[in-house]
Amino acid sequence: MRALFKVASAPPPTLAEPAAWTACFTEWLGLCLVKQPQERSGVPSLLSHPFVRMTTTLATAGVAIDHATLEVTRRQVLSPL
């Protein structure tokens, strides 16, 4: 019960070392942690933020790289000696 009161009454959490994170991530996190729902950015806005778009692009690129690596490995394993 005490934790619920603290969440509601304390300021939003902050990063221990903000300099260790990109400004883009710090901004996005701040938008997510606005306590008042009417002041908080909506889902479409948060999903279209440059941090999420960049992360999605990197994740997609990572999947493409993983598939390419898997294909090269598969060819090496299946190729005749």
C-alpha positions, 0 to 999 in steps of 0.5 A: 500500500505504501508503494502505491502512495509513493508512486502517486505522490513522488516525482517521476523517476529519473536516470541515474546517469543521464549523460550515459544515454542519448538525448533522444532516449532521455526525451522519449523516456521523459514523455513516457513518465509524465504522471498526469494522463491528460498531459502525457503523450499518447501512444501514436505520438510515442510510437512515432518519436525518433527514438522508437523509429530509430530502434525499430529500424535497428531491430529490423536491420538486426533481424535482416542481418541475422537472416543473412548470417543464417543463410550463409551458415546454412549454405556452408553447412549444406555445401558439398565438400 
